[in-house]
Amino acid sequence: MATVMAATAAERAVLEEEFRWLLHDEVHAVLKQLQDILKEASLRFTLPGSGTEGPAKQENFILGSCGTDQVKGVLTLQGDALSQADVNLKMPRNNQLLHFAFREDKQWKLQQIQDARNHVSQAIYLLTSRDQSYQFKTGAEVLKLMDAVMLQLTRARNRLTTPATLTLPEIAASGLTRMFAPALPSDLLVNVYINLNKLCLTVYQLHALQPNSTKVRRDPCPAHCPPDGFVLHSPGAMLDPLTAYSEWGSQRLEVSHVHKVECVIPWLNDALVYFTVSLQLCQQLKDKISVFSSYWSYRPF
């Protein structure tokens, strides 16, 4: 019995020493690694006038799609804003070519990028609040910090991977529709959003239904939606009279054609990779802490 007790006491002493090393050394090493990774991620979200770096550089991206050549154009991204959009649309019915671009005095803020950047900044703040001189006393304290950091990183990633779902009336009322010169025809709607590492532009063409039309509003079926199916409205989607453009009066409107084009933003892909690596590091540290916690919870001393 004495031998068993001695072995158990020795085993506990070793575990306590390993756990102390984990709290005092390895945790801070992981926090430093996370800070370095997330600072790299934050550099991808450059903003105008940040520090001494001056305005964020403008990047031009050519819109394209393997499924249609109805829409072509170039989007100019500057930090978290679209500073220019130059779009050509070939109308399906008569092949008429329409050209529209942002007014020179206008920019369109991409809220998804802005929100993702803010969540990264919050994660960095949480990590730097526990500098090298800070002594973690319990595993629960580390787990709480990792949970808070992971929450911010998950929110940052979700803002880029899950675009906001806008109804057609919300798109119609969006300020984006009024950013162009010449003004968009009243039978066109435009939406811009981030989906993963892509900047997407969608153009909806509308037509008025006959007053005696018996068509009913049709919503997309989630089971058959593409990955961005809750963002992209299909032909046949309708605007009710009370939510339609004022130019159309009380007429019901229906989407007749949908054109979606996109361009890859390389630094968004970098940011998503940094988020994934950081989340994995957080989870690995949580797992190590949990091993000690479970041992002391279930093994009698």
C-alpha contacts under 8 A as a table, 3 or more apart, distances in Angstrom:
res1	aa1	res2	aa2	distance
1	M	4	V	5.09
1	M	5	M	6.12
2	A	5	M	5.02
2	A	6	A	6.00
3	T	6	A	5.02
3	T	7	A	6.07
4	V	7	A	5.08
4	V	8	T	6.09
5	M	8	T	5.04
5	M	9	A	6.07
6	A	9	A	5.06
6	A	10	A	6.06
7	A	10	A	5.05
7	A	11	E	6.00
8	T	11	E	4.98
8	T	12	R	6.10
8	T	301	F	7.05
9	A	12	R	5.07
9	A	13	A	6.18
9	A	301	F	7.62
10	A	13	A	5.04
10	A	14	V	6.32
11	E	14	V	5.21
11	E	15	L	6.27
12	R	15	L	5.03
12	R	16	E	6.05
12	R	301	F	7.94
13	A	16	E	5.11
13	A	17	E	6.18
14	V	17	E	5.11
14	V	18	E	6.20
15	L	18	E	5.05
15	L	19	F	6.02
15	L	292	F	7.86
16	E	19	F	5.04
16	E	20	R	6.01
17	E	20	R	5.07
17	E	21	W	6.23
18	E	21	W	5.09
18	E	22	L	6.16
19	F	22	L	4.88
19	F	23	L	6.20
19	F	292	F	7.18
20	R	23	L	5.19
20	R	24	H	6.00
21	W	24	H	5.19
21	W	25	D	5.44
21	W	26	E	6.77
22	L	25	D	5.58
22	L	26	E	4.81
22	L	27	V	5.95
23	L	26	E	6.43
23	L	27	V	5.47
23	L	28	H	7.73
23	L	135	Q	7.62
23	L	136	F	5.86
23	L	137	K	7.31
23	L	138	T	7.66
23	L	139	G	7.42
24	H	27	V	6.53
24	H	28	H	6.88
24	H	135	Q	6.40
24	H	136	F	6.75
25	D	28	H	5.53
25	D	29	A	6.30
26	E	29	A	4.91
26	E	30	V	6.17
27	V	30	V	5.20
27	V	31	L	6.19
27	V	142	V	7.89
27	V	285	L	7.42
28	H	31	L	4.91
28	H	32	K	6.10
28	H	131	D	7.66
28	H	132	Q	6.22
29	A	32	K	5.19
29	A	33	Q	6.26
30	V	33	Q	4.97
30	V	34	L	6.12
30	V	281	L	7.39
30	V	285	L	7.68
31	L	34	L	5.04
31	L	35	Q	6.15
31	L	127	L	6.29
32	K	35	Q	5.06
32	K	36	D	6.26
33	Q	36	D	5.21
33	Q	37	I	6.30
34	L	37	I	5.17
34	L	38	L	6.07
34	L	127	L	7.85
34	L	278	S	6.06
34	L	281	L	7.55
35	Q	38	L	5.22
35	Q	39	K	5.97
35	Q	124	I	6.12
35	Q	127	L	6.69
35	Q	128	T	7.55
36	D	39	K	5.23
36	D	40	E	6.40
37	I	40	E	5.20
37	I	41	A	6.37
37	I	274	Y	6.37
37	I	278	S	7.11
38	L	41	A	4.70
38	L	42	S	6.03
38	L	120	V	6.84
38	L	124	I	6.73
38	L	274	Y	6.84
38	L	275	F	7.70
38	L	278	S	7.58
39	K	42	S	4.97
39	K	43	L	6.28
39	K	124	I	7.50
40	E	43	L	5.21
40	E	44	R	6.95
40	E	274	Y	7.96
41	A	44	R	5.43
41	A	45	F	7.31
41	A	120	V	7.71
41	A	270	D	7.32
41	A	271	A	5.12
41	A	274	Y	6.12
41	A	275	F	7.81
42	S	45	F	5.35
42	S	46	T	7.42
42	S	117	R	6.53
42	S	120	V	6.57
42	S	121	S	7.19
42	S	271	A	7.94
43	L	46	T	5.77
44	R	267	W	5.85
44	R	268	L	7.36
44	R	270	D	7.80
44	R	271	A	6.76
45	F	79	G	6.21
45	F	80	D	7.12
45	F	113	I	7.45
45	F	117	R	6.14
46	T	50	S	7.56
46	T	56	A	5.88
46	T	79	G	5.09
46	T	80	D	7.59
47	L	50	S	5.77
47	L	55	P	6.80
47	L	56	A	5.32
47	L	78	Q	7.59
47	L	79	G	4.79
47	L	80	D	6.71
48	P	54	G	6.35
48	P	55	P	3.89
48	P	56	A	4.63
48	P	78	Q	7.72
48	P	79	G	6.69
49	G	52	T	7.29
49	G	53	E	6.90
49	G	54	G	4.76
49	G	55	P	4.81
49	G	56	A	7.21
50	S	53	E	6.15
50	S	54	G	6.31
50	S	55	P	7.18
51	G	54	G	6.94
53	E	56	A	7.84
56	A	78	Q	5.81
56	A	79	G	5.62
57	K	78	Q	5.92
57	K	79	G	7.35
58	Q	76	T	6.31
58	Q	77	L	5.65
58	Q	78	Q	4.63
58	Q	79	G	7.66
58	Q	83	S	7.98
59	E	76	T	5.44
59	E	77	L	5.16
59	E	78	Q	6.40
60	N	74	V	6.48
60	N	75	L	5.76
60	N	76	T	4.45
60	N	77	L	6.42
61	F	74	V	5.53
61	F	75	L	5.30
61	F	76	T	6.32
61	F	77	L	7.78
61	F	263	C	6.23
61	F	264	V	7.80
61	F	265	I	7.90
62	I	72	K	7.88
62	I	73	G	6.08
62	I	74	V	4.57
62	I	75	L	6.57
62	I	263	C	6.27
63	L	72	K	5.96
63	L	73	G	5.41
63	L	74	V	5.75
63	L	75	L	7.21
63	L	261	V	5.68
63	L	262	E	5.06
63	L	263	C	5.14
64	G	69	D	7.78
64	G	71	V	7.84
64	G	72	K	6.52
64	G	73	G	7.90
64	G	261	V	5.14
64	G	262	E	5.56
64	G	263	C	6.44
65	S	68	T	5.79
65	S	69	D	7.10
65	S	260	K	7.30
65	S	261	V	5.13
65	S	262	E	6.58
68	T	71	V	7.21
68	T	259	H	7.37
69	D	72	K	6.69
70	Q	89	L	5.69
70	Q	90	K	4.95
70	Q	91	M	7.18
70	Q	92	P	7.53
70	Q	259	H	7.06
71	V	87	V	7.07
71	V	88	N	5.72
71	V	89	L	4.65
71	V	90	K	6.47
71	V	259	H	6.76
71	V	260	K	7.77
71	V	261	V	7.00
72	K	87	V	5.87
72	K	88	N	5.25
72	K	89	L	6.66
72	K	261	V	7.72
73	G	85	A	7.42
73	G	86	D	5.36
73	G	87	V	4.21
73	G	88	N	5.85
74	V	85	A	5.97
74	V	86	D	5.28
74	V	87	V	6.53
75	L	82	L	7.05
75	L	84	Q	5.93
75	L	85	A	4.57
75	L	86	D	6.42
76	T	82	L	5.75
76	T	83	S	5.64
76	T	84	Q	4.95
76	T	85	A	6.22
77	L	80	D	7.22
77	L	81	A	5.90
77	L	82	L	4.67
77	L	83	S	5.93
77	L	84	Q	7.33
78	Q	81	A	5.34
78	Q	82	L	6.12
78	Q	83	S	6.16
80	D	109	K	6.09
80	D	110	L	5.53
80	D	111	Q	7.52
80	D	113	I	5.62
80	D	114	Q	5.90
81	A	107	Q	6.29
81	A	108	W	5.38
81	A	109	K	4.30
81	A	110	L	5.45
82	L	85	A	7.21
82	L	107	Q	5.60
82	L	108	W	4.98
82	L	109	K	6.34
82	L	110	L	7.14
83	S	102	F	7.86
83	S	106	K	7.05
83	S	107	Q	4.68
83	S	108	W	6.63
84	Q	101	A	7.05
84	Q	102	F	5.48
84	Q	103	R	8.00
84	Q	104	E	7.79
84	Q	107	Q	6.93
85	A	101	A	5.23
85	A	102	F	5.43
86	D	99	H	7.54
86	D	100	F	6.17
86	D	101	A	4.40
86	D	102	F	6.92
87	V	99	H	5.79
87	V	100	F	5.52
87	V	101	A	6.11
88	N	97	L	6.72
88	N	98	L	5.61
88	N	99	H	4.53
88	N	100	F	6.63
89	L	97	L	5.67
89	L	98	L	5.04
89	L	99	H	6.40
90	K	95	N	5.34
90	K	96	Q	5.61
90	K	97	L	4.52
90	K	98	L	6.28
91	M	94	N	6.04
91	M	95	N	4.85
91	M	96	Q	5.22
91	M	97	L	6.34
91	M	98	L	7.46
92	P	95	N	5.48
92	P	96	Q	7.84
93	R	96	Q	7.99
100	F	180	F	6.09
100	F	181	A	5.81
100	F	182	P	5.91
100	F	183	A	7.53
100	F	184	L	7.24
101	A	180	F	5.17
101	A	181	A	5.60
101	A	182	P	7.33
102	F	106	K	6.51
102	F	107	Q	7.70
102	F	179	M	5.48
102	F	180	F	4.36
102	F	181	A	5.98
103	R	106	K	5.47
103	R	179	M	6.07
103	R	180	F	5.46
103	R	181	A	5.44
106	K	179	M	6.53
108	W	176	L	7.08
110	L	113	I	5.68
110	L	114	Q	6.52
110	L	193	Y	7.33
111	Q	114	Q	4.95
111	Q	115	D	5.95
112	Q	115	D	5.23
112	Q	116	A	6.12
112	Q	159	R	5.40
112	Q	160	L	6.14
112	Q	163	P	7.55
112	Q	193	Y	7.79
112	Q	194	I	6.88
113	I	116	A	5.13
113	I	117	R	6.15
113	I	159	R	7.52
113	I	160	L	7.10
113	I	194	I	7.96
114	Q	117	R	5.24
114	Q	118	N	6.29
115	D	118	N	5.05
115	D	119	H	6.29
115	D	156	A	6.93
115	D	159	R	6.93
116	A	119	H	5.21
116	A	120	V	6.35
116	A	155	R	7.23
116	A	156	A	4.12
116	A	157	R	6.89
116	A	159	R	5.95
116	A	160	L	7.07
117	R	120	V	5.12
117	R	121	S	6.24
117	R	156	A	7.10
118	N	121	S	5.05
118	N	122	Q	6.22
118	N	156	A	7.90
119	H	122	Q	5.02
119	H	123	A	6.24
119	H	152	Q	5.18
119	H	153	L	6.57
119	H	155	R	6.77
119	H	156	A	5.36
120	V	123	A	5.07
120	V	124	I	6.27
120	V	152	Q	6.71
120	V	153	L	6.42
120	V	156	A	6.53
121	S	124	I	5.13
121	S	125	Y	6.19
122	Q	125	Y	5.00
122	Q	126	L	6.30
122	Q	152	Q	6.83
123	A	126	L	5.17
123	A	127	L	6.39
123	A	148	A	7.77
123	A	149	V	5.08
123	A	150	M	7.92
123	A	152	Q	5.73
123	A	153	L	6.84
124	I	127	L	5.12
124	I	128	T	6.14
125	Y	128	T	5.23
125	Y	129	S	6.12
126	L	129	S	5.31
126	L	130	R	7.32
126	L	145	L	7.47
126	L	148	A	7.75
126	L	149	V	6.72
127	L	130	R	5.80
127	L	131	D	7.59
127	L	145	L	7.97
127	L	149	V	7.55
128	T	131	D	5.57
130	R	133	S	7.75
130	R	134	Y	5.63
131	D	134	Y	5.53
132	Q	135	Q	7.96
136	F	139	G	7.71
136	F	141	E	6.77
136	F	142	V	7.08
137	K	141	E	7.22
138	T	141	E	5.40
138	T	142	V	7.02
139	G	142	V	5.21
139	G	143	L	6.26
139	G	289	I	5.84
139	G	290	S	7.81
139	G	293	S	7.34
140	A	143	L	4.98
140	A	144	K	6.09
141	E	144	K	5.20
141	E	145	L	6.43
142	V	145	L	5.16
142	V	146	M	6.18
142	V	286	K	7.69
142	V	289	I	7.89
143	L	146	M	5.09
143	L	147	D	6.07
143	L	286	K	5.92
143	L	289	I	7.51
144	K	147	D	5.17
144	K	148	A	6.31
145	L	148	A	5.17
145	L	149	V	6.25
146	M	149	V	5.10
146	M	150	M	5.95
146	M	282	C	5.82
146	M	283	Q	7.77
146	M	286	K	7.09
147	D	150	M	5.12
147	D	151	L	6.08
148	A	151	L	5.17
148	A	152	Q	6.59
149	V	152	Q	5.32
149	V	153	L	6.31
149	V	282	C	7.99
150	M	153	L	5.00
150	M	154	T	5.91
150	M	279	L	6.08
150	M	282	C	6.95
151	L	154	T	5.18
151	L	155	R	6.18
152	Q	155	R	5.13
152	Q	156	A	6.15
153	L	156	A	4.97
153	L	157	R	6.15
153	L	275	F	6.17
153	L	278	S	7.96
153	L	279	L	7.08
154	T	157	R	5.13
154	T	158	N	5.99
154	T	275	F	7.82
154	T	279	L	7.96
155	R	158	N	5.02
155	R	159	R	6.17
156	A	159	R	5.36
156	A	160	L	6.91
156	A	275	F	7.97
157	R	160	L	5.42
157	R	161	T	6.19
157	R	272	L	6.48
157	R	275	F	6.68
158	N	161	T	4.93
158	N	162	T	5.36
159	R	162	T	5.60
159	R	163	P	6.56
160	L	163	P	6.67
160	L	194	I	5.99
160	L	195	N	5.89
160	L	196	L	5.27
160	L	197	N	7.49
161	T	194	I	7.52
161	T	195	N	5.31
161	T	196	L	4.47
162	T	195	N	6.63
162	T	196	L	7.70
162	T	228	D	7.93
163	P	193	Y	6.50
163	P	194	I	6.27
163	P	195	N	6.14
163	P	228	D	7.68
163	P	231	V	6.92
164	A	231	V	7.02
165	T	230	F	5.87
165	T	231	V	5.04
166	L	170	E	5.77
166	L	171	I	6.29
166	L	231	V	6.49
167	T	170	E	5.13
167	T	171	I	6.32
168	L	171	I	5.01
168	L	172	A	6.08
168	L	233	H	7.79
168	L	238	M	7.79
168	L	239	L	6.63
169	P	172	A	4.91
169	P	173	A	6.14
169	P	239	L	6.63
169	P	243	T	5.59
169	P	244	A	6.39
170	E	173	A	5.08
170	E	174	S	6.04
171	I	174	S	5.00
171	I	177	T	7.85
171	I	189	L	6.91
171	I	190	V	7.16
171	I	191	N	6.54
172	A	177	T	6.91
172	A	189	L	6.18
172	A	244	A	7.46
172	A	245	Y	6.97
173	A	177	T	7.58
174	S	177	T	5.98
174	S	178	R	7.82
175	G	178	R	5.39
175	G	179	M	6.70
176	L	179	M	5.23
176	L	180	F	7.84
176	L	190	V	7.19
176	L	191	N	7.33
177	T	180	F	6.91
177	T	184	L	6.98
177	T	189	L	6.58
177	T	190	V	6.16
178	R	183	A	6.74
178	R	184	L	7.48
179	M	183	A	7.74
180	F	183	A	5.31
180	F	184	L	6.55
181	A	184	L	7.42
184	L	188	L	6.46
184	L	189	L	7.96
185	P	188	L	5.69
186	S	189	L	7.86
186	S	245	Y	7.47
186	S	247	E	7.05
187	D	205	Q	5.75
187	D	206	L	4.85
187	D	207	H	6.50
188	L	203	V	6.82
188	L	204	Y	5.57
188	L	205	Q	4.83
188	L	206	L	6.17
189	L	203	V	5.73
189	L	204	Y	4.97
189	L	205	Q	6.65
189	L	206	L	7.91
190	V	201	L	7.18
190	V	202	T	5.67
190	V	203	V	4.67
190	V	204	Y	6.34
191	N	201	L	5.85
191	N	202	T	5.20
191	N	203	V	6.67
192	V	199	L	7.30
192	V	200	C	5.60
192	V	201	L	4.65
192	V	202	T	6.44
193	Y	199	L	6.02
193	Y	200	C	5.40
193	Y	201	L	6.86
194	I	197	N	7.10
194	I	198	K	5.73
194	I	199	L	4.76
194	I	200	C	6.05
195	N	198	K	5.28
195	N	199	L	6.49
195	N	200	C	7.01
195	N	228	D	7.55
196	L	268	L	7.53
196	L	269	N	7.43
196	L	272	L	7.85
197	N	264	V	5.88
197	N	265	I	5.61
197	N	266	P	6.92
197	N	267	W	7.87
197	N	268	L	4.95
197	N	269	N	4.96
197	N	272	L	7.79
198	K	262	E	6.31
198	K	263	C	5.49
198	K	264	V	4.46
198	K	265	I	5.64
198	K	268	L	7.74
199	L	262	E	5.51
199	L	263	C	5.43
199	L	264	V	6.40
199	L	265	I	6.80
200	C	260	K	7.04
200	C	261	V	5.92
200	C	262	E	4.27
200	C	263	C	6.67
201	L	260	K	5.78
201	L	261	V	5.41
201	L	262	E	5.99
202	T	232	L	7.76
202	T	258	V	7.07
202	T	259	H	5.62
202	T	260	K	4.38
202	T	261	V	6.48
203	V	258	V	5.91
203	V	259	H	5.14
203	V	260	K	6.44
204	Y	255	V	6.44
204	Y	256	S	7.63
204	Y	257	H	5.99
204	Y	258	V	4.81
204	Y	259	H	6.55
205	Q	255	V	5.75
205	Q	256	S	5.66
205	Q	257	H	5.13
205	Q	258	V	6.45
206	L	253	L	6.26
206	L	254	E	5.46
206	L	255	V	4.52
206	L	256	S	5.45
206	L	257	H	7.24
207	H	253	L	5.62
207	H	254	E	5.55
207	H	255	V	6.57
207	H	256	S	6.40
208	A	248	W	7.97
208	A	251	Q	6.26
208	A	252	R	5.84
208	A	253	L	4.54
208	A	254	E	6.29
209	L	213	S	6.32
209	L	251	Q	6.89
209	L	252	R	5.58
209	L	253	L	5.78
209	L	254	E	6.67
210	Q	213	S	5.19
210	Q	251	Q	7.90
210	Q	252	R	7.91
211	P	251	Q	7.06
211	P	252	R	7.74
217	R	236	G	7.97
217	R	237	A	6.52
217	R	238	M	5.70
218	R	236	G	6.84
218	R	237	A	5.77
218	R	238	M	7.22
219	D	237	A	6.71
220	P	224	H	7.76
220	P	225	C	6.98
220	P	229	G	7.70
220	P	230	F	7.72
220	P	233	H	7.48
220	P	234	S	7.42
221	C	224	H	5.61
221	C	225	C	6.31
222	P	225	C	5.07
222	P	229	G	7.50
222	P	230	F	7.74
225	C	228	D	7.31
225	C	229	G	4.49
225	C	230	F	7.18
226	P	229	G	4.64
228	D	231	V	5.35
228	D	232	L	6.25
229	G	232	L	5.12
229	G	233	H	7.23
230	F	233	H	7.31
233	H	237	A	6.41
233	H	258	V	7.68
234	S	237	A	5.90
234	S	255	V	7.18
234	S	257	H	7.89
234	S	258	V	6.67
235	P	254	E	7.47
235	P	255	V	4.85
235	P	256	S	5.09
235	P	257	H	5.64
235	P	258	V	6.47
236	G	254	E	5.73
236	G	255	V	5.30
236	G	256	S	6.42
237	A	254	E	5.71
237	A	255	V	5.40
238	M	252	R	7.22
238	M	253	L	5.54
238	M	254	E	4.32
238	M	255	V	6.20
239	L	243	T	6.29
239	L	244	A	5.57
239	L	252	R	6.07
239	L	253	L	5.12
239	L	254	E	6.33
240	D	243	T	5.46
240	D	244	A	5.99
240	D	251	Q	7.85
240	D	252	R	5.31
240	D	253	L	6.78
241	P	244	A	5.25
241	P	249	G	7.15
241	P	250	S	4.74
241	P	251	Q	5.49
241	P	252	R	5.05
241	P	253	L	7.54
242	L	250	S	7.00
244	A	248	W	6.99
244	A	249	G	7.76
244	A	250	S	7.89
244	A	251	Q	7.90
244	A	252	R	7.32
244	A	253	L	7.09
245	Y	248	W	5.60
245	Y	249	G	7.16
246	S	249	G	5.27
248	W	251	Q	5.76
255	V	258	V	7.35
265	I	268	L	5.53
265	I	269	N	6.87
266	P	269	N	5.24
266	P	270	D	6.53
267	W	270	D	4.83
267	W	271	A	6.20
268	L	271	A	5.01
268	L	272	L	6.27
269	N	272	L	5.17
269	N	273	V	6.34
270	D	273	V	5.18
270	D	274	Y	6.29
271	A	274	Y	5.06
271	A	275	F	6.23
272	L	275	F	5.05
272	L	276	T	6.30
273	V	276	T	5.13
273	V	277	V	6.22
274	Y	277	V	5.21
274	Y	278	S	6.03
275	F	278	S	5.17
275	F	279	L	6.12
276	T	279	L	5.20
276	T	280	Q	6.26
277	V	280	Q	5.13
277	V	281	L	6.32
278	S	281	L	5.11
278	S	282	C	6.26
279	L	282	C	5.10
279	L	283	Q	6.19
280	Q	283	Q	5.10
280	Q	284	Q	6.11
281	L	284	Q	5.10
281	L	285	L	6.27
282	C	285	L	5.27
282	C	286	K	6.24
283	Q	286	K	4.96
283	Q	287	D	6.13
284	Q	287	D	5.06
284	Q	288	K	6.39
285	L	288	K	5.19
285	L	289	I	6.34
286	K	289	I	5.16
286	K	290	S	6.07
287	D	290	S	4.99
287	D	291	V	6.28
288	K	291	V	5.27
288	K	292	F	7.01
289	I	292	F	5.61
289	I	293	S	6.36
290	S	293	S	4.83
290	S	294	S	5.91
291	V	294	S	5.37
291	V	295	Y	6.23
292	F	295	Y	5.08
292	F	296	W	6.35
293	S	296	W	5.43
293	S	297	S	6.08
294	S	297	S	4.90
294	S	298	Y	6.13
295	Y	298	Y	5.57
295	Y	299	R	5.67
296	W	299	R	5.52
296	W	300	P	7.37
297	S	300	P	7.96
